[in-house]
Amino acid sequence: MSNFTFKLSSNIILGSYSIAKIGSEAAQFGKKFLFVVDPLLHETGISKKITAALEERGISVLVFDGVKRSADSDIIENALSLARGVFVDGVIASGGMGSVAIGRAVASLYNETGSIYDFIDGKPCTAEPLPFIEVPSTCREPFTFTSFSPIVDVRSRKINLLKIRQDLCKLCVFDPACYSNLAPNATTATLLQGLGIAFEGYISCRSSFLSEAILGKAIERFLQSLGAPLGNADASDETVIAEAACLTAIGISCSSPGLGSAIALACAGRYNISSSVVGTILLPHILANAQTSNLDKVVRIGRMLGVETQGADPLAVSQAAIEEIRRRLAQANLPTRLKDINLTMEQLIAVSEDAVSLSFMNYIPKPMRSDDVFELLKQAY
């Protein structure tokens, strides 16, 4: 186990109608906010609820909804220009990984000078950031409390990590209502990717007894939401998902994302492919890859899935767990191969090179070069 220092300075609100509290919390930071929001949340009514809660407290809201799946540098520049033009006091972001990453970048870069590409190339953000509030609408967001955030250089479509302050997020709101409007197969895809992210942190070289405890509970919540036989729970499905999202974000803050996240980010950045779809396809392969370094933890997943473990060989249990994940992918009618989402072998070479360039890949259980990542991608193809 590695040594660790744990400090979480963000406030967290989790529970039904949590969004209604965002106005009173935001008021302490100012009266004018940029609201970066996924356009899908206009349709679900979540953005209206957030705006209403803010305006009820006399807070002026400037909406920016020109977002994509990834946090593209040109989109961030547009949002920055808008925010600086009206002198906002803070930034609120709600939606998937792209929306909240754009919000983080705007809050971090608002008081910086120089080109955004200096920071994409590795310059850390050192100026005082704007207060940042996050309302995730997905349970697969690993960067909420980390010191880096994904950003795509539109000149090359390469994924990079923006170096931000770990205490950037002043408030994170996990409201079950944010997780209740997806189609069943889309919900399954996000849950499986969230499970994969939690498992990456669970086996990371940066993991500690604390992150293992937190992420172990996150994995239980994800499997409970997917219908694993973990016993009956009183909480609603959406509440369990919100709990899984919260636990994963906290657990990753004292561990690290891993291989699946790196590949999914690279695919989204280069080819605008949903990271949740890529993450679900990769999950069985990530579990299989972990058998040589963390067999005991894959066995624990099997136990949570209801695989018979009494007197069974650990490798057989882990293999049964992997096959159960594959079965659930097929049952949900989700793609099971990378070729099913129209990726080519040539594209996967670029993806593998982009993935290994991300700094958190230093903490995966086994060192991997781009050739090693490409071999895994070939297996998933």
C-alpha positions as CSV (number, residue, x, y, z in Angstrom):
1,M,0.0,0.0,0.0
2,S,1.3,3.5,-0.9
3,N,1.4,6.4,1.5
4,F,-1.3,8.9,1.0
5,T,-2.5,12.3,2.1
6,F,-6.2,12.9,2.0
7,K,-7.9,16.3,2.0
8,L,-11.3,17.1,0.6
9,S,-12.1,20.8,0.9
10,S,-15.2,20.6,-1.3
11,N,-18.7,20.6,0.1
12,I,-20.9,17.7,-1.1
13,I,-24.7,17.6,-1.1
14,L,-26.3,14.2,-2.0
15,G,-30.0,13.4,-1.9
16,S,-33.4,14.1,-3.4
17,Y,-34.1,17.7,-4.3
18,S,-30.4,18.6,-3.7
19,I,-30.6,20.9,-6.7
20,A,-33.0,23.2,-4.8
21,K,-30.2,24.1,-2.4
22,I,-27.7,25.2,-5.0
23,G,-28.9,28.9,-4.9
24,S,-28.3,29.3,-1.2
25,E,-24.8,27.7,-1.6
26,A,-23.8,29.7,-4.7
27,A,-24.9,33.0,-3.2
28,Q,-21.8,33.0,-0.9
29,F,-19.6,33.3,-4.0
30,G,-21.3,36.0,-5.9
31,K,-24.3,37.2,-7.9
32,K,-23.3,36.4,-11.5
33,F,-22.5,32.9,-12.8
34,L,-21.7,31.3,-16.0
35,F,-23.8,28.1,-16.3
36,V,-22.1,25.5,-18.6
37,V,-24.8,22.9,-19.4
38,D,-25.3,19.9,-21.6
39,P,-28.2,20.8,-24.0
40,L,-29.8,17.4,-23.1
41,L,-30.5,18.8,-19.7
42,H,-32.9,21.4,-21.3
43,E,-35.0,18.5,-22.4
44,T,-35.0,16.7,-19.1
45,G,-35.8,19.9,-17.1
46,I,-32.7,19.7,-14.9
47,S,-31.2,23.0,-16.3
48,K,-34.4,24.8,-15.6
49,K,-34.4,23.6,-12.0
50,I,-30.9,24.7,-11.5
51,T,-31.5,28.1,-13.1
52,A,-34.7,28.6,-11.0
53,A,-32.9,27.8,-7.8
54,L,-30.2,30.3,-8.6
55,E,-32.6,33.1,-9.7
56,E,-34.6,32.5,-6.5
57,R,-31.6,33.9,-4.7
58,G,-31.1,36.8,-7.0
59,I,-28.3,35.3,-8.9
60,S,-27.9,36.2,-12.6
61,V,-27.3,33.2,-14.8
62,L,-25.5,33.3,-18.2
63,V,-26.1,30.0,-20.0
64,F,-23.5,28.4,-22.2
65,D,-24.7,25.2,-23.9
66,G,-22.5,25.0,-27.0
67,V,-20.8,21.9,-25.7
68,K,-19.8,18.5,-27.2
69,R,-18.8,15.1,-25.8
70,S,-15.2,16.3,-25.2
71,A,-13.8,19.5,-23.7
72,D,-12.4,21.0,-27.0
73,S,-10.0,23.9,-26.6
74,D,-11.9,26.1,-29.1
75,I,-15.2,25.6,-27.1
76,I,-13.4,26.5,-23.9
77,E,-12.0,29.7,-25.5
78,N,-15.6,30.7,-26.6
79,A,-16.9,30.1,-23.0
80,L,-13.9,32.0,-21.5
81,S,-14.6,34.9,-23.8
82,L,-18.2,35.0,-22.8
83,A,-17.4,34.7,-19.1
84,R,-14.7,37.4,-19.2
85,G,-17.0,39.7,-21.2
86,V,-19.6,40.0,-18.5
87,F,-17.2,39.6,-15.5
88,V,-18.8,36.5,-13.8
89,D,-18.2,35.7,-10.2
90,G,-18.2,31.9,-10.6
91,V,-18.9,28.9,-12.8
92,I,-21.5,26.2,-12.5
93,A,-21.4,23.1,-14.8
94,S,-23.9,20.3,-15.3
95,G,-24.0,17.4,-17.7
96,G,-21.6,14.7,-18.8
97,M,-17.8,14.6,-18.8
98,G,-17.4,17.2,-21.6
99,S,-19.6,19.8,-20.0
100,V,-18.1,19.7,-16.5
101,A,-14.6,19.6,-18.0
102,I,-15.3,22.8,-19.9
103,G,-16.6,24.4,-16.7
104,R,-13.5,23.4,-14.8
105,A,-11.3,24.8,-17.5
106,V,-13.1,28.1,-17.6
107,A,-13.0,28.5,-13.8
108,S,-9.3,27.6,-13.8
109,L,-8.2,29.8,-16.7
110,Y,-10.4,32.8,-16.1
111,N,-7.7,34.8,-14.3
112,E,-4.7,33.4,-16.3
113,T,-2.8,35.2,-18.9
114,G,-1.4,33.8,-22.1
115,S,-2.6,31.3,-24.6
116,I,-4.8,28.3,-23.6
117,Y,-2.3,26.2,-25.6
118,D,0.4,27.0,-23.1
119,F,-1.7,25.2,-20.5
120,I,-2.6,22.4,-22.8
121,D,1.2,21.9,-23.3
122,G,1.7,21.4,-19.5
123,K,1.9,24.8,-17.9
124,P,0.0,24.6,-14.5
125,C,-2.8,26.9,-13.6
126,T,-1.5,29.1,-10.8
127,A,-3.8,32.2,-10.8
128,E,-6.7,32.3,-8.4
129,P,-9.6,30.3,-10.0
130,L,-13.2,31.3,-10.0
131,P,-15.4,29.4,-7.6
132,F,-16.6,26.2,-9.4
133,I,-19.8,24.3,-8.7
134,E,-20.4,20.9,-10.3
135,V,-23.8,19.1,-10.8
136,P,-22.9,15.9,-12.6
137,S,-25.6,14.2,-14.6
138,T,-23.6,11.0,-15.1
139,C,-22.2,8.5,-12.7
140,R,-18.9,8.1,-14.6
141,E,-17.1,11.4,-13.7
142,P,-13.6,10.6,-12.2
143,F,-12.1,14.1,-12.3
144,T,-14.4,16.0,-9.9
145,F,-11.8,16.2,-7.0
146,T,-8.5,15.6,-8.9
147,S,-5.7,18.0,-9.8
148,F,-6.2,17.5,-13.5
149,S,-9.0,17.7,-16.0
150,P,-9.3,16.4,-19.6
151,I,-8.9,18.9,-22.5
152,V,-8.7,18.3,-26.2
153,D,-6.3,20.2,-28.4
154,V,-8.4,20.9,-31.5
155,R,-5.3,21.4,-33.6
156,S,-4.5,17.7,-33.3
157,R,-7.6,16.2,-31.6
158,K,-5.2,14.8,-29.0
159,I,-6.4,14.4,-25.4
160,N,-4.4,16.2,-22.7
161,L,-4.7,16.9,-19.0
162,L,-5.1,20.5,-17.8
163,K,-3.2,21.0,-14.5
164,I,-5.7,22.6,-12.1
165,R,-6.0,23.1,-8.3
166,Q,-7.3,20.1,-6.5
167,D,-9.5,22.3,-4.4
168,L,-11.1,23.9,-7.5
169,C,-14.6,22.4,-6.9
170,K,-16.2,24.3,-4.0
171,L,-19.5,22.4,-4.2
172,C,-20.6,19.1,-5.9
173,V,-24.3,18.3,-5.9
174,F,-25.4,14.7,-6.5
175,D,-29.1,14.8,-7.1
176,P,-30.9,11.4,-8.0
177,A,-33.1,13.3,-10.4
178,C,-30.1,13.9,-12.7
179,Y,-29.8,10.1,-13.3
180,S,-33.4,9.3,-14.1
181,N,-34.0,10.3,-17.7
182,L,-31.7,8.1,-19.8
183,A,-32.9,5.2,-21.9
184,P,-32.4,1.8,-20.3
185,N,-29.5,0.7,-22.5
186,A,-27.8,4.2,-22.0
187,T,-28.2,3.8,-18.3
188,T,-26.6,0.4,-18.4
189,A,-23.7,1.8,-20.5
190,T,-23.0,4.6,-18.0
191,L,-23.3,2.2,-15.0
192,L,-20.8,-0.2,-16.6
193,Q,-18.3,2.6,-17.4
194,G,-18.7,3.9,-13.9
195,L,-18.0,0.4,-12.6
196,G,-14.9,0.3,-14.8
197,I,-13.7,3.6,-13.5
198,A,-14.2,2.6,-9.8
199,F,-12.4,-0.7,-10.5
200,E,-9.4,1.2,-12.1
201,G,-9.1,3.2,-8.9
202,Y,-9.5,0.0,-6.9
203,I,-6.5,-1.6,-8.5
204,S,-4.3,1.5,-9.0
205,C,-0.8,1.7,-7.7
206,R,-1.9,4.9,-5.9
207,S,-4.7,3.1,-4.0
208,S,-4.7,3.1,-0.2
209,F,-6.8,1.4,2.4
210,L,-9.2,4.5,2.3
211,S,-9.6,4.5,-1.5
212,E,-10.1,0.7,-1.5
213,A,-12.8,1.0,1.1
214,I,-14.6,3.8,-0.7
215,L,-14.3,2.4,-4.2
216,G,-15.2,-1.1,-3.0
217,K,-18.5,0.4,-1.8
218,A,-18.9,2.3,-5.1
219,I,-18.5,-1.0,-7.0
220,E,-21.2,-2.6,-4.8
221,R,-23.5,0.3,-5.6
222,F,-22.9,0.0,-9.3
223,L,-23.5,-3.7,-9.3
224,Q,-26.6,-3.2,-7.2
225,S,-27.9,-0.7,-9.8
226,L,-27.2,-3.3,-12.5
227,G,-29.2,-5.9,-10.7
228,A,-26.5,-8.0,-9.0
229,P,-27.7,-10.2,-6.1
230,L,-26.4,-7.9,-3.3
231,G,-29.6,-8.0,-1.2
232,N,-32.6,-5.7,-1.3
233,A,-32.0,-2.0,-0.7
234,D,-34.5,0.5,0.5
235,A,-33.0,3.3,-1.7
236,S,-34.4,4.0,-5.1
237,D,-32.3,3.1,-8.2
238,E,-31.5,6.7,-8.8
239,T,-30.3,7.3,-5.2
240,V,-28.1,4.2,-5.4
241,I,-26.6,5.6,-8.7
242,A,-26.0,9.0,-7.1
243,E,-24.3,7.3,-4.2
244,A,-22.1,5.3,-6.6
245,A,-21.2,8.5,-8.4
246,C,-20.3,10.3,-5.2
247,L,-18.2,7.4,-3.8
248,T,-16.3,7.0,-7.1
249,A,-15.4,10.7,-7.3
250,I,-14.1,10.7,-3.7
251,G,-12.3,7.4,-4.1
252,I,-10.5,8.4,-7.3
253,S,-9.4,11.6,-5.6
254,C,-7.1,9.5,-3.4
255,S,-6.3,7.0,-6.1
256,S,-6.3,7.4,-9.9
257,P,-8.2,6.7,-13.1
258,G,-6.6,4.0,-15.3
259,L,-6.3,2.3,-18.6
260,G,-10.0,2.2,-19.6
261,S,-10.5,5.9,-18.9
262,A,-7.4,6.8,-20.9
263,I,-8.6,4.9,-23.9
264,A,-12.2,6.2,-23.7
265,L,-11.0,9.8,-23.4
266,A,-8.6,9.3,-26.4
267,C,-11.5,7.9,-28.5
268,A,-13.9,10.7,-27.6
269,G,-11.2,13.3,-28.3
270,R,-10.0,12.1,-31.7
271,Y,-13.2,10.5,-33.1
272,N,-16.1,11.9,-31.1
273,I,-17.2,8.5,-30.0
274,S,-19.1,8.1,-26.7
275,S,-16.7,7.3,-23.9
276,S,-19.4,5.3,-22.1
277,V,-19.7,3.0,-25.2
278,V,-15.9,2.6,-25.4
279,G,-15.7,2.0,-21.6
280,T,-18.3,-0.7,-21.6
281,I,-16.7,-2.5,-24.5
282,L,-13.3,-2.4,-22.7
283,L,-14.6,-3.4,-19.2
284,P,-14.2,-7.2,-19.7
285,H,-10.8,-6.7,-21.1
286,I,-9.7,-4.4,-18.3
287,L,-10.9,-7.1,-15.8
288,A,-9.0,-9.8,-17.7
289,N,-5.9,-7.7,-17.8
290,A,-6.1,-7.3,-14.0
291,Q,-6.1,-11.1,-13.4
292,T,-2.3,-11.2,-13.4
293,S,-1.8,-8.3,-11.0
294,N,-4.9,-8.1,-8.9
295,L,-6.6,-11.5,-9.1
296,D,-8.0,-11.2,-5.6
297,K,-9.9,-8.0,-6.5
298,V,-11.4,-9.5,-9.7
299,V,-12.5,-12.4,-7.5
300,R,-14.3,-9.9,-5.2
301,I,-16.2,-8.6,-8.2
302,G,-17.2,-12.2,-9.0
303,R,-18.4,-12.6,-5.4
304,M,-20.5,-9.4,-5.7
305,L,-21.9,-10.7,-9.0
306,G,-23.1,-13.9,-7.3
307,V,-20.5,-16.2,-8.8
308,E,-20.2,-19.4,-6.8
309,T,-16.9,-19.1,-4.9
310,Q,-17.1,-22.0,-2.4
311,G,-14.1,-24.3,-3.1
312,A,-13.7,-22.8,-6.6
313,D,-10.3,-21.9,-8.2
314,P,-9.8,-18.1,-8.0
315,L,-8.9,-17.9,-11.6
316,A,-12.1,-19.7,-12.5
317,V,-14.1,-17.3,-10.3
318,S,-12.6,-14.3,-12.0
319,Q,-13.2,-15.7,-15.4
320,A,-16.8,-16.4,-14.5
321,A,-17.1,-12.7,-13.4
322,I,-15.8,-11.5,-16.7
323,E,-18.2,-13.7,-18.6
324,E,-21.1,-12.4,-16.5
325,I,-20.1,-8.8,-17.5
326,R,-20.0,-9.9,-21.1
327,R,-23.5,-11.5,-20.7
328,R,-24.9,-8.2,-19.3
329,L,-23.4,-6.3,-22.2
330,A,-25.1,-8.5,-24.7
331,Q,-28.4,-8.6,-22.7
332,A,-28.5,-4.8,-22.8
333,N,-27.9,-4.9,-26.6
334,L,-24.7,-2.8,-26.2
335,P,-21.8,-3.1,-28.6
336,T,-19.3,-5.7,-27.5
337,R,-16.5,-5.1,-30.0
338,L,-14.7,-1.9,-31.0
339,K,-15.3,-2.8,-34.7
340,D,-19.0,-2.5,-33.9
341,I,-18.6,1.3,-33.4
342,N,-16.7,1.7,-36.7
343,L,-13.2,2.2,-35.3
344,T,-10.4,1.0,-37.6
345,M,-7.1,-0.6,-36.7
346,E,-5.3,2.4,-37.9
347,Q,-7.3,4.7,-35.6
348,L,-6.6,2.4,-32.7
349,I,-2.9,3.0,-33.1
350,A,-3.4,6.7,-32.6
351,V,-5.7,6.0,-29.7
352,S,-3.1,3.8,-27.9
353,E,-0.4,6.5,-28.4
354,D,-2.7,9.2,-27.0
355,A,-3.7,7.0,-24.0
356,V,-0.2,6.2,-22.8
357,S,0.7,10.0,-22.9
358,L,-1.7,10.8,-20.0
359,S,0.1,11.1,-16.7
360,F,-2.3,9.0,-14.7
361,M,-1.2,6.0,-16.8
362,N,1.9,6.0,-14.5
363,Y,-0.3,4.4,-11.8
364,I,-1.8,1.5,-13.6
365,P,-0.9,-1.9,-12.0
366,K,1.4,-3.0,-14.8
367,P,3.5,-0.6,-16.9
368,M,2.2,-0.5,-20.5
369,R,3.7,1.0,-23.7
370,S,1.6,2.1,-26.6
371,D,2.3,-1.3,-28.2
372,D,0.9,-3.1,-25.2
373,V,-2.2,-0.9,-25.2
374,F,-2.6,-1.6,-28.9
375,E,-2.5,-5.4,-28.2
376,L,-5.3,-5.0,-25.7
377,L,-7.3,-3.0,-28.2
378,K,-6.8,-5.7,-30.8
379,Q,-8.3,-8.2,-28.4
380,A,-11.3,-5.9,-27.9
381,Y,-11.6,-5.3,-31.7
